[in-house]
Amino acid sequence: MEQATRALLELYPASALLWSVLAMALQLQGKDGLAALQKTVELAPGDAETHLHLGNAHMDGGQPDLAMPCFMRALELAPAFAEALSRLGDALQAQGHLKEAAECYRGALELDPALAIAHAGKGDILQAQQQFQAAEASYRQALALAPATADLHRKLGDVQVALNRPEPAMQSYAAALQGDPANAMAHGGLGNVLFRLDRNAQAAASYRAATALPAAIAAHFHGLGRSLHALGETAEAESAYRQAIALDATVAAPMLHYADLLRETRRKEPAIAIYQAALLLEPHNIDALNNLGMALQEDGQLEQALASFRQVAVLAPNNPITHSNIAAVLNTMGQQDAALDSCRRAVKLGPKSTAAHVNLGTCLMEMGRLSEAVSSFETVAKLDPHHRRAHINISAALTRLGRIDKAIAHARQALKINPDWDELHSNLLFYLTHSQDIDVAALLAEHLKYAEHFEAPLRAAWPQHANVRDPERRLRIGFVSADLYNHAVAHFITPILEHLALSPRLEIVIYANSFHDDHVSRHLHGLAHIWRQVEKLTHAELAQLVTSDAIDILIDLSGHTGFNRLPAFARKPAPLQLSWIGYPGTTGLQAMDYFLTDRHLSPPGTLDAQFTEKLLRLPATAPFLPSPDAPDIGPAPALANGYMTFGSFNRAGKLNRSVIARWAKLLRLVPSARMLVAAMPNKQTSDMLRSWFHQEGIASTRLTFYGYTNTRDYLGLHHQVDICLDTSPYTSGTTGFHALWMGVPTLTLRGRTLPGHVTSAILSATGLDEFIALDEADFLAKGQRFASNIDSFSALRPAMRDRMNNAATGQPAVIAQGLELALRSIWRRWCAGLPAISFDVGDTVIAEPAAGD
């Protein structure tokens, strides 16, 4: 048609009709027919139709400013030309002149009530004015007149979405796509509906169809990113977000969601930068400010996080979550009073906000107001019975209050709600080690239940380790802990790592399960060949990382204590796995091969049956590093007082009615004696203990209580104590070491479990077996004897530090050497395909399994 028309135009170049036909032919082929239309207008300037066609061409080219004069000229020539008037409305609308456009559509419909494009234009105006029901009516009128117009179906779908009518909207989009499968806006609209319905896979398919078309816009890539993000397909989602931003960098939403993805995938620095870019576009975007604050908080930039949250508070002063976030940052910064004020405001604004009550409870715990904290967490549990952190914190606060039995009962009840809460299950086991009501067999059975629930389903998928079976090669040793900062576990492990880091036969890899930046964590960081922050990894991801790192021996420093990663160990990511220091008992896991101990803590044959692991006995379980803040040893106060002062520095969770009853019996047998009890979390706990003593016939005038204090003052309190009295069944550990360093021995009753052996191990290693009682009668007899012969123990006091320095616990190099020998020995066994066996590092023959193994 084009060629024939051009041939005729060579004969009749002045024919306006032929130029009009050529323009039509070009447009049908998708070519630019504008020049032909302009020629038509030149040849027939008085024909209104030609001006309409030229205006339509300008509109199709995205130039409504050039189209307007054409439509106006058509109307000058034919004032009753309804189509021209309607198209003028389209041009005005495209330039933002909605009121004038509406007048054009009204006039066109007065001239021709059956003009579909005028009804459609009217609908566009009403939609822009958010008069969605009226817009729907106009689109339906247009469709009644032009049912095959695909984009009208698409527009109808858009207003149905706005009216929250997803099913009719999907039908409208489907009708649009049936008429025009290449309608990108219809594909995108359908994707929007499906995304709102949480049908993310289908939404992604619709968005993909839209983005594959030339008419795709940034919003389609943004929608694709969101649906893929929801499906967990983060790499593709990231690509889609980046394309959306590249197409239109003036919209904040794709940036905000892209930053969310970066934050979720632990890329905090780029996430922060993208949030800040989004805020340049929308400085008052509450979501951007809030999420930026959380990213900054996670990155340790607390001052900046607080500033961001406070901006949110200015914009949304009555939002409880905002004040809750402010409280969380203030609490981390140590500004507890200010944090508490923000917590209370958050709870007042949002009495049903679990986050607000959790932060209030956490703040109260940090302030030592444990009973109030329990009340806050109980409120959370009522609002959301499946809130894991609430149940964990309730039992933790009860433990710190010394209410072990209640903590156990609560943990058991919470695990009925969700048996898969591994952290709470570990907490229950830890509490049970403190219980006087559970026997040895039952305690082991409880640990085996943990393994049956969390490990048994994983055993079939344990990897076949490809580690090179060379018995003498350099070994990669991994350590996993959440306590690698100014914490007791770090103080025990630091001197060992200082020696191991110097060994050319070992490579140290540390997996830090919490982020801390203090002098201890920085020092430990320098001792590691590789340091990995893993607190954001899932248990499965951590296990995969360990396997990828080709760790030969993986050492757990937590056991069933807070923030442990035993579910990662349950996946057997390393050929050999050991538990050490953090927990005085078995993990219960078959995946854990050895438990590191010593001959004083677990003499051969005494505790082996309580462990699923084989016991590997070092020269000492761990070294003791005295605090540099420790004052000098003072004389036994009984020398000046003329009476004995017993003491206890154990946390309240170790104190139970049986312990208090035993101490009270001794105080009755030594009526002149006094008792000092330190490390009290609050007055309520002190009052509870006073009442227990009172019920045992001990007047409060014989008792002195002290709360938590700084290290130097805590150690200085030992100047007021002659002999410490131990707890049971969970005896002193670090507190026993500190007491000895201050010259104060602890009278202990050796128990039946490992926690019951800790103090006796400390005493035995330093040659102080006379302070170890075999039963309660022996405990009381020894206490009486010391009280009646003050000189017998006071003479020991000045030389106590020499005893400790000479013991294996005072010689980190000896322990480190023993540990390296032990690691090499178990590695050789693994290389030889031999099973794990219990042994002392001093044993010379470790190549063959013992009889019965």
C-alpha positions in Angstrom: 0.0 0.0 0.0 2.8 2.4 0.9 4.6 1.8 -2.5 1.4 2.2 -4.5 0.5 5.4 -2.7 4.0 6.8 -3.2 3.7 6.0 -6.9 0.5 7.9 -7.2 1.9 10.8 -5.3 4.6 11.1 -8.0 1.7 11.7 -10.5 -0.4 13.8 -8.1 1.9 15.4 -5.5 -0.8 18.0 -4.5 -3.4 15.4 -3.5 -4.2 15.8 0.2 -6.1 12.6 0.1 -3.1 10.6 -1.1 -0.8 12.2 1.6 -3.5 11.2 4.2 -3.5 7.6 2.8 0.3 7.5 2.9 0.3 8.6 6.6 -2.2 5.9 7.4 -0.1 3.2 5.6 3.0 4.3 7.5 1.2 4.2 10.8 -0.1 0.7 10.1 3.5 -0.4 9.6 4.6 1.2 12.9 6.5 3.9 11.0 6.5 7.6 11.5 3.7 9.1 9.4 4.0 12.6 10.9 5.6 14.2 7.8 2.9 12.8 5.6 0.2 14.2 7.9 1.9 17.6 8.0 1.9 17.6 4.2 -1.8 16.7 4.3 -2.5 19.7 6.5 -0.5 22.0 4.2 -2.6 20.9 1.2 -6.0 20.9 3.0 -5.7 23.5 5.8 -9.5 23.8 6.0 -10.2 20.1 6.7 -10.8 19.6 10.4 -10.1 15.8 10.1 -6.6 16.4 8.9 -5.8 18.6 11.9 -7.3 15.9 14.2 -5.1 13.2 12.7 -2.0 15.4 13.0 -2.8 16.1 16.6 -3.3 12.4 17.3 0.2 11.7 15.8 1.8 14.3 18.1 0.0 12.6 21.1 1.3 9.2 20.0 4.8 10.8 19.9 4.4 12.0 23.5 4.1 15.7 22.5 0.8 16.9 23.9 2.0 20.5 23.6 2.3 20.2 19.8 -1.0 18.3 19.6 -3.1 21.0 21.4 -2.9 23.6 18.5 -4.0 20.9 16.0 -7.0 19.9 18.1 -7.9 23.6 18.6 -7.6 24.3 14.9 -9.9 21.4 14.2 -12.5 22.8 16.6 -12.2 26.3 14.9 -13.0 24.6 11.7 -15.8 22.4 13.2 -17.0 23.6 16.6 -19.2 20.6 17.0 -16.4 18.1 16.4 -16.8 16.0 19.5 -13.8 13.7 18.9 -11.5 16.7 18.5 -12.8 18.2 21.8 -12.2 14.9 23.6 -8.7 14.7 22.3 -8.0 18.2 23.4 -9.0 17.0 26.8 -6.5 14.2 26.5 -3.7 16.8 25.6 -4.7 19.0 28.5 -4.8 16.1 30.9 -1.3 15.0 29.8 0.0 18.4 30.8 -1.7 18.4 34.2 -4.6 20.7 33.4 -7.3 18.4 34.9 -10.0 20.9 35.4 -9.8 22.2 31.8 -9.6 18.6 30.5 -12.7 17.6 32.4 -14.6 20.5 30.8 -13.5 19.2 27.3 -14.8 15.7 28.1 -18.1 17.1 29.4 -18.5 19.2 26.2 -17.6 16.2 24.0 -20.2 14.0 25.7 -22.9 16.7 25.3 -22.1 16.7 21.6 -21.9 12.9 21.3 -23.0 10.8 24.4 -21.9 7.7 22.6 -18.2 8.8 22.3 -16.2 6.1 24.0 -12.9 8.0 24.2 -14.7 10.9 26.0 -16.1 8.5 28.6 -12.6 7.0 29.0 -11.0 10.4 29.4 -13.6 11.4 32.0 -12.7 8.2 33.8 -9.0 9.1 33.8 -9.8 12.5 35.4 -11.9 10.9 38.1 -9.3 8.3 38.8 -6.6 11.0 39.1 -9.0 12.7 41.6 -9.3 9.4 43.5 -13.1 9.3 42.8 -12.7 5.6 42.0 -16.4 4.5 42.0 -17.3 7.3 39.5 -14.2 6.4 37.4 -15.3 2.8 37.3 -18.7 3.9 36.0 -17.1 6.0 33.2 -14.8 3.1 32.2 -17.8 0.7 32.0 -19.7 3.2 29.8 -16.7 3.4 27.5 -16.3 -0.4 27.4 -20.0 -0.7 26.6 -19.4 1.4 23.5 -15.9 0.0 22.6 -15.7 -3.5 24.3 -12.6 -4.5 22.3 -10.4 -1.7 23.7 -7.8 -3.5 25.7 -6.4 -0.5 27.6 -9.9 0.3 28.9 -10.0 -3.1 30.6 -6.6 -2.3 32.0 -7.8 1.0 33.4 -10.9 -0.6 34.8 -8.6 -3.1 36.6 -6.6 -0.2 38.1 -9.7 1.4 39.7 -10.9 -2.0 41.0 -7.5 -2.4 42.7 -8.0 1.0 44.3 -11.4 -0.1 45.4 -9.8 -3.2 47.0 -11.7 -5.6 44.7 -8.9 -8.0 43.6 -10.9 -10.6 41.9 -12.8 -8.3 39.5 -9.4 -6.5 38.9 -7.7 -9.7 37.8 -10.6 -10.4 35.5 -10.2 -6.9 33.9 -6.5 -7.4 33.5 -7.1 -10.8 31.9 -9.5 -9.2 29.5 -7.0 -6.5 28.6 -4.3 -9.1 28.0 -6.6 -11.2 25.9 -7.1 -8.2 23.6 -3.5 -7.1 23.7 -0.9 -9.6 25.1 1.8 -6.9 24.8 0.1 -4.5 27.2 2.9 -4.0 29.7 0.7 -2.0 32.1 -1.9 -4.8 32.2 0.8 -7.3 33.1 2.2 -5.0 35.7 -1.3 -4.3 37.2 -2.0 -8.0 37.4 1.4 -8.5 39.1 0.4 -5.8 41.7 -2.9 -7.6 42.6 -1.2 -11.0 42.9 1.6 -9.5 45.1 -1.1 -8.0 47.4 -2.7 -11.4 47.6 0.7 -12.9 48.6 0.8 -15.0 45.5 4.4 -14.1 44.9 5.3 -16.7 42.3 2.4 -15.7 40.1 3.1 -12.1 40.7 6.8 -12.6 39.6 5.6 -14.2 36.4 3.3 -11.2 35.6 6.1 -8.7 36.3 8.5 -10.7 34.2 6.1 -10.5 31.3 5.8 -6.8 31.8 9.6 -6.2 32.0 10.2 -8.2 28.8 8.2 -5.6 26.8 9.6 -2.4 25.4 6.9 -0.4 27.3 8.1 -1.7 30.7 8.6 1.0 33.3 10.6 1.2 36.5 7.5 0.2 38.6 7.4 -3.2 36.8 11.1 -4.0 37.8 10.3 -2.7 41.3 7.4 -5.1 41.5 9.5 -8.0 40.2 12.1 -7.2 42.8 9.5 -7.3 45.6 7.9 -10.5 44.6 11.3 -12.2 44.2 12.4 -10.8 47.5 9.4 -12.3 49.1 10.2 -15.7 47.5 13.8 -15.5 48.9 15.3 -15.2 45.5 17.6 -12.4 46.7 20.1 -12.4 43.8 17.4 -11.9 41.1 15.5 -9.5 43.4 18.6 -7.4 43.8 19.1 -7.2 40.0 15.4 -6.2 39.5 15.7 -3.4 42.2 18.8 -2.1 40.5 17.1 -2.0 37.1 14.2 -0.1 38.7 16.5 2.5 40.2 18.4 2.8 36.9 15.2 3.5 35.0 13.9 6.1 37.4 16.2 7.3 40.2 13.6 9.9 41.3 11.5 7.4 43.2 12.4 6.4 46.8 10.5 3.1 47.1 12.7 0.8 45.0 15.7 2.2 46.9 14.1 1.6 50.2 13.3 -2.1 49.4 16.7 -2.6 47.9 18.3 -1.3 51.1 16.0 -3.7 53.1 17.4 -6.6 51.0 21.0 -5.5 51.6 20.4 -5.2 55.3 18.7 -8.6 55.5 21.7 -10.1 53.7 24.1 -8.5 56.3 25.5 -5.9 53.9 25.0 -3.1 56.4 27.3 -0.4 54.9 25.7 -0.4 51.4 22.2 -0.7 53.0 22.9 2.5 55.0 24.1 4.3 51.9 20.9 3.4 49.9 18.6 4.4 52.8 20.4 7.7 52.9 19.9 8.1 49.1 16.2 7.3 49.5 16.0 10.0 52.2 17.4 12.6 49.9 14.4 12.0 47.7 11.9 11.8 50.6 13.4 13.3 53.7 10.3 12.6 55.7 9.9 8.9 54.7 9.2 7.2 58.0 10.0 3.7 56.8 13.4 4.9 55.4 14.3 6.7 58.6 13.2 3.8 60.8 15.0 1.2 58.7 18.1 3.4 58.5 18.1 3.6 62.3 17.9 -0.2 62.6 20.8 -0.7 60.1 22.9 1.9 62.0 22.1 0.2 65.3 23.1 -3.2 63.9 26.3 -1.6 62.6 27.1 -0.3 66.1 26.6 3.4 65.1 24.4 4.0 68.1 24.4 7.8 68.1 23.4 8.0 64.4 20.8 5.3 65.0 19.3 7.3 67.8 19.2 10.5 65.7 17.4 8.6 62.9 14.8 7.2 65.4 14.3 10.6 66.9 13.5 12.0 63.5 10.8 9.4 63.2 9.5 10.4 66.6 9.1 14.0 65.4 7.2 12.8 62.4 5.1 10.2 64.2 5.2 11.2 67.9 2.5 8.7 68.9 4.0 5.6 67.3 4.9 3.2 70.1 7.4 1.2 68.0 9.5 4.4 67.4 9.8 5.0 71.2 10.5 1.4 71.7 13.4 1.6 69.2 14.7 4.7 70.9 14.6 2.8 74.2 16.5 -0.1 72.8 19.4 2.1 71.5 19.5 4.0 74.8 19.6 0.8 76.7 22.5 -0.5 74.6 24.3 2.9 75.2 23.9 2.4 79.0 21.5 5.3 79.4 19.1 3.1 81.3 17.0 5.8 83.0 16.4 7.6 79.6 15.7 4.2 78.1 13.2 3.3 80.8 11.3 6.6 80.1 11.1 5.8 76.4 10.0 2.2 77.2 7.2 3.5 79.4 6.1 6.0 76.8 6.0 3.2 74.2 3.9 1.0 76.4 1.5 3.8 77.2 1.1 4.6 73.5 0.9 0.9 72.5 -0.4 -1.2 75.4 -0.7 -4.1 73.0 2.6 -3.7 71.3 4.8 -6.8 72.1 7.9 -4.9 71.0 7.3 -2.2 73.5 6.8 -4.6 76.4 9.8 -6.6 75.4 12.0 -3.5 75.4 10.6 -2.5 78.8 11.3 -5.9 80.2 14.8 -5.9 78.8 15.5 -2.5 80.2 14.2 -3.5 83.6 16.4 -6.6 83.5 19.5 -4.5 82.8 18.6 -2.3 85.8 18.3 -5.4 88.0 14.6 -4.8 88.5 13.9 -8.4 87.8 10.4 -8.9 89.3 9.2 -6.0 87.2 10.9 -7.5 84.1 9.1 -10.8 84.7 5.8 -8.9 84.7 6.6 -7.2 81.4 7.6 -10.4 79.7 4.5 -12.1 81.1 2.4 -9.4 79.4 4.2 -10.1 76.1 3.4 -13.8 76.5 -0.3 -13.0 77.1 -0.4 -10.8 74.0 1.5 -13.4 72.0 1.8 -16.9 73.5 4.3 -17.9 70.8 6.8 -15.0 71.5 10.0 -17.0 72.0 12.1 -14.1 73.5 9.4 -13.4 76.1 9.5 -17.0 77.4 13.3 -17.1 77.4 13.6 -13.9 79.3 10.9 -14.9 81.9 12.8 -18.0 82.8 16.2 -16.1 82.7 14.9 -13.4 85.1 13.4 -16.0 87.4 16.8 -17.8 87.5 18.6 -14.5 88.4 16.0 -14.1 91.2 17.0 -17.4 92.6 13.7 -19.0 91.6 15.1 -22.0 89.8 12.1 -24.2 90.3 9.8 -21.6 88.8 12.2 -21.1 85.9 12.2 -24.8 85.2 8.4 -25.0 85.4 8.0 -22.0 83.1 10.5 -23.4 80.5 8.7 -26.7 80.4 5.4 -25.0 79.9 6.8 -22.8 77.2 8.2 -25.8 75.3 4.8 -27.3 75.2 3.8 -24.2 73.1 6.7 -24.7 70.8 9.0 -27.7 71.2 11.4 -26.3 68.5 12.7 -23.5 70.6 16.2 -24.8 70.9 17.5 -21.9 73.0 14.8 -22.3 75.6 15.4 -26.1 75.6 19.1 -25.4 76.3 18.1 -23.0 79.1 15.9 -25.7 80.7 18.9 -28.1 80.7 21.1 -25.4 82.3 18.4 -24.8 85.0 18.1 -28.5 85.7 21.8 -28.7 86.5 20.9 -26.3 89.4 18.0 -28.4 90.6 18.2 -30.4 93.8 15.2 -32.5 92.7 16.6 -34.3 89.7 18.9 -37.3 89.9 21.9 -38.1 87.7 20.0 -40.5 85.3 17.1 -38.1 84.8 19.5 -35.2 84.1 21.3 -37.3 81.4 17.9 -38.4 80.0 16.8 -34.7 79.6 20.0 -34.0 77.6 19.3 -37.0 75.4 15.8 -35.7 74.8 17.3 -32.5 73.4 19.5 -34.5 71.0 16.6 -36.7 69.9 14.6 -33.6 69.0 17.3 -31.4 67.4 20.0 -33.8 66.3 18.3 -37.1 65.3 16.5 -35.6 62.2 19.9 -34.3 60.9 22.1 -37.4 61.3 21.2 -38.9 58.0 22.5 -35.7 56.3 25.8 -35.5 58.1 28.5 -34.7 55.5 31.2 -37.0 54.4 34.2 -35.0 55.4 36.9 -34.5 52.8 39.6 -33.3 55.2 43.0 -34.7 54.2 43.8 -37.6 56.5 47.4 -36.7 57.1 48.1 -37.2 60.9 51.0 -34.7 61.0 49.8 -31.8 58.9 48.9 -28.4 60.1 45.4 -28.5 61.6 42.6 -25.9 61.3 41.0 -25.5 64.8 37.7 -23.7 65.0 36.3 -22.1 68.2 32.6 -21.1 68.4 31.4 -18.8 71.2 29.2 -15.8 71.9 31.3 -14.8 74.9 34.5 -13.4 73.2 34.5 -10.1 75.1 34.9 -9.1 78.7 33.3 -12.3 80.0 34.4 -15.2 82.2 34.7 -17.6 79.2 37.0 -15.2 77.3 39.2 -14.8 80.4 39.6 -18.5 80.6 40.3 -19.0 76.9 42.5 -16.0 76.2 45.8 -17.3 77.8 45.3 -20.6 76.0 44.8 -18.9 72.6 47.8 -16.7 73.2 49.9 -19.9 73.3 48.1 -21.8 70.5 48.4 -18.9 68.2 52.2 -19.3 68.3 52.1 -22.9 67.2 53.2 -23.5 63.6 51.2 -26.7 63.6 47.8 -25.0 64.2 45.7 -22.5 62.4 43.1 -20.8 64.7 39.7 -19.9 63.2 37.2 -18.1 65.5 33.5 -18.0 64.9 32.2 -15.1 67.0 28.5 -15.5 67.7 27.9 -12.0 69.1 29.3 -8.6 68.1 31.4 -6.8 70.8 34.1 -4.3 70.5 36.0 -4.1 73.8 39.7 -4.5 74.7 39.2 -8.3 75.2 37.5 -8.9 71.9 40.1 -6.8 70.0 42.9 -8.8 71.7 41.3 -12.1 70.8 40.7 -10.9 67.2 44.5 -10.4 66.9 45.1 -14.0 68.0 43.0 -15.6 65.3 44.3 -16.5 61.8 40.7 -16.0 60.7 37.9 -14.3 62.5 34.3 -14.6 61.4 31.2 -12.8 62.7 28.4 -15.4 62.6 25.7 -14.1 64.9 23.5 -13.4 61.9 23.9 -16.8 60.3 21.3 -19.5 60.7 22.5 -22.8 62.3 22.5 -24.4 58.8 24.5 -21.5 57.3 27.1 -21.7 60.1 27.5 -25.4 59.7 28.0 -24.9 55.9 30.5 -22.2 56.6 32.5 -24.5 59.0 32.5 -27.2 56.4 33.6 -24.8 53.6 36.4 -23.6 55.8 37.6 -27.2 56.1 37.8 -27.1 59.9 39.5 -30.2 61.2 38.5 -29.9 64.9 35.6 -27.6 66.0 35.5 -26.6 69.7 32.3 -25.4 71.4 32.7 -22.9 74.2 29.1 -22.6 75.2 27.3 -25.9 75.7 23.8 -25.4 76.8 24.3 -21.7 77.8 22.9 -18.6 76.2 23.4 -18.0 72.5 24.9 -21.4 71.9 25.2 -22.9 68.4 24.7 -26.6 69.3 22.1 -27.0 66.5 25.0 -26.2 64.1 27.2 -28.8 65.8 24.3 -31.2 65.5 24.9 -31.0 61.7 28.4 -32.4 62.3 30.2 -29.8 60.1 33.7 -30.9 61.2 35.2 -34.3 61.5 35.9 -33.9 65.2 33.9 -31.8 67.6 34.6 -30.9 71.3 32.8 -29.1 74.1 34.8 -27.0 76.5 34.6 -24.5 79.4 31.1 -22.9 78.9 28.9 -25.6 80.3 29.5 -28.1 83.1 27.9 -31.1 81.5 27.2 -33.1 78.4 25.7 -31.6 75.3 23.8 -34.9 74.8 24.8 -34.9 71.1 26.3 -37.8 69.2 27.9 -35.3 67.0 30.1 -34.0 69.9 33.1 -36.4 70.2 34.9 -35.2 73.3 34.4 -33.1 76.4 37.5 -31.4 77.7 38.0 -31.7 81.5 40.8 -32.7 84.0 41.4 -35.4 86.5 40.4 -33.2 89.5 37.1 -32.2 87.9 36.1 -35.6 86.7 38.3 -38.4 88.1 38.5 -41.4 85.7 35.4 -43.6 86.1 33.4 -41.2 88.3 31.4 -39.1 85.8 32.0 -40.8 82.4 28.6 -42.4 82.3 26.9 -38.9 82.5 28.3 -37.9 79.1 27.6 -38.8 75.5 31.1 -37.5 74.8 34.3 -39.1 75.7 36.2 -37.3 78.4 39.5 -35.9 77.4 41.5 -34.9 80.5 43.9 -31.9 80.3 46.4 -30.9 83.0 43.6 -28.5 84.0 40.3 -27.7 82.5 41.1 -24.1 82.1 43.5 -21.5 83.5 42.6 -18.8 86.0 43.7 -15.3 85.3 43.4 -13.1 88.4 41.9 -9.6 87.9 44.4 -6.8 87.8 41.9 -4.9 90.1 42.3 -7.4 92.9 43.5 -5.8 96.1 46.1 -7.5 98.3 45.1 -10.4 100.6 44.1 -9.2 104.0 44.3 -11.0 107.3 41.5 -13.3 108.3 38.9 -11.0 109.9 38.2 -13.6 112.6 41.6 -12.7 114.1 40.3 -9.2 114.9 36.6 -9.9 115.3 36.9 -12.9 117.6 34.2 -14.7 115.6 33.9 -16.5 112.2 32.4 -14.8 109.2 31.2 -17.1 106.5 30.5 -15.8 103.0 29.0 -16.5 99.7 29.6 -14.7 96.4 27.5 -17.0 94.2 24.7 -15.8 92.0 21.2 -16.1 93.3 20.3 -18.9 90.8 22.6 -21.2 92.8 20.9 -20.5 96.1 18.0 -22.8 97.1 16.2 -23.8 100.2 18.4 -26.8 100.9 21.6 -24.7 100.6 20.2 -22.1 103.0 19.1 -24.9 105.4 22.6 -26.3 105.4 24.2 -23.0 106.0 21.7 -22.3 108.8 22.5 -25.6 110.5 26.2 -24.5 110.6 25.3 -21.1 111.9 23.3 -22.7 114.6 26.2 -24.9 115.5 28.5 -21.9 115.6 26.2 -19.3 117.3 28.8 -16.6 117.3 29.3 -16.7 113.5 28.1 -14.2 111.0 27.2 -14.6 107.3 27.9 -12.3 104.4 26.0 -12.9 101.2 27.0 -10.9 98.1 26.0 -10.6 94.4 22.3 -10.0 95.2 20.4 -8.9 92.1 17.9 -6.8 94.1 16.4 -6.2 97.6 13.5 -8.6 96.9 16.0 -11.5 96.5 17.8 -10.4 99.7 14.5 -10.3 101.6 13.5 -13.7 100.3 16.8 -15.2 101.6 16.4 -13.4 104.9 13.0 -15.1 105.3 14.5 -18.5 104.5 17.2 -18.0 107.1 14.5 -16.7 109.6 12.5 -19.9 109.0 15.7 -21.9 109.8 16.1 -19.9 113.1 18.8 -17.4 112.0 18.2 -13.8 113.0 18.7 -11.2 110.3 21.2 -9.4 112.7 23.7 -12.2 111.8 23.3 -11.6 108.1 24.8 -8.9 105.8 23.7 -8.7 102.1 25.5 -6.8 99.3 24.3 -6.3 95.7 26.3 -6.3 92.5 29.3 -4.0 92.4 32.5 -3.3 90.5 35.2 -5.9 90.4 37.6 -4.2 92.8 34.9 -3.7 95.5 33.6 -7.2 94.9 37.0 -8.7 95.5 37.6 -6.3 98.5 34.5 -7.8 100.2 36.6 -10.9 100.8 38.5 -9.0 103.4 35.3 -9.4 105.5 35.1 -13.2 105.0 37.0 -16.0 106.7 35.6 -19.0 104.8 33.2 -19.2 101.9 30.3 -21.7 102.1 29.5 -23.4 98.8 26.3 -24.0 97.0 24.9 -27.2 95.6 24.2 -29.0 93.4 25.8 -26.3 91.3 29.0 -25.3 93.1 31.3 -22.3 92.8 33.4 -21.8 89.7 34.9 -18.4 88.9 33.7 -17.2 92.4 35.7 -20.0 94.0 38.8 -19.0 92.0 38.4 -15.3 93.0 37.9 -16.3 96.7 41.1 -18.3 96.7 43.0 -15.5 95.1 41.8 -13.3 97.9 43.0 -15.9 100.4 39.6 -17.3 101.2 39.0 -21.0 100.8 35.5 -22.4 100.2 34.0 -25.2 102.2 32.3 -27.4 99.6 30.2 -30.5 99.5 31.2 -32.6 96.5 28.1 -33.5 94.4 27.2 -36.3 92.0 27.4 -34.3 88.8 30.1 -32.2 87.2 28.6 -28.9 88.5 28.9 -30.5 92.0 32.7 -31.2 91.4 33.8 -27.7 90.3 34.8 -26.3 93.7 36.3 -29.5 94.9 38.4 -29.6 91.7 39.7 -26.1 92.4 40.6 -27.0 96.0 42.1 -30.4 95.1 44.4 -28.8 92.4 45.7 -26.4 95.0 46.2 -29.0 97.8 43.2 -27.9 99.9 41.4 -31.2 100.1 40.6 -30.5 103.8 37.9 -28.1 102.7 36.1 -30.8 100.6 33.2 -32.5 102.5 31.8 -35.9 101.5 28.3 -35.4 102.9 26.4 -32.9 104.9 27.5 -34.2 108.3 31.1 -33.9 107.1 30.4 -30.4 105.9 29.0 -29.3 109.3 31.8 -31.0 111.2 34.5 -29.3 109.1 32.8 -25.9 109.5 32.6 -26.3 113.2 36.3 -27.4 113.4 37.5 -24.4 111.4 35.4 -22.0 113.5 36.9 -23.4 116.7 40.4 -23.2 115.4 40.8 -19.9 113.6 44.5 -20.3 113.3 44.2 -23.4 111.3 42.8 -21.7 108.2 44.1 -18.1 108.8 47.6 -19.3 108.4 46.9 -20.5 104.9 45.7 -17.1 103.8 49.0 -15.3 102.9 50.4 -18.2 100.8 47.2 -18.8 98.8 48.3 -17.1 95.7 51.5 -19.1 95.6 49.4 -22.3 95.8 47.3 -21.1 92.8 50.3 -20.0 90.7 51.9 -23.4 91.3 48.8 -25.4 90.3 48.2 -26.3 86.7 45.3 -23.8 86.7 48.0 -21.1 87.2 50.1 -22.3 84.3 48.4 -21.5 80.9 51.4 -22.7 78.9 51.1 -26.2 80.5 47.4 -26.4 79.7 47.9 -25.1 76.1 50.6 -27.7 75.6 48.4 -30.4 76.9 45.5 -29.2 74.7 47.7 -29.2 71.6 48.9 -32.7 72.4 45.3 -33.8 72.9 44.2 -32.3 69.6 47.0 -34.0 67.7 46.2 -37.3 69.4 42.5 -37.3 68.5 43.3 -36.2 65.0 45.6 -39.1 64.5 42.9 -41.5 65.7 40.5 -40.0 63.2 43.0 -40.3 60.4 43.4 -44.0 61.4 39.7 -44.5 61.4 39.6 -45.2 65.1 36.7 -44.2 67.4 36.9 -41.6 70.2 38.0 -42.8 73.6 38.4 -41.2 77.0 42.0 -40.6 78.0 44.4 -38.3 80.0 46.8 -36.2 78.0 49.6 -37.8 80.0 48.7 -41.3 78.6 51.4 -42.5 76.3 49.4 -45.1 74.3 46.4 -43.6 72.5 46.7 -45.4 69.2 44.4 -48.3 70.0 40.9 -48.2 71.5 40.6 -49.3 75.1 38.8 -52.6 75.8 35.1 -52.2 75.4 35.3 -49.1 73.2 
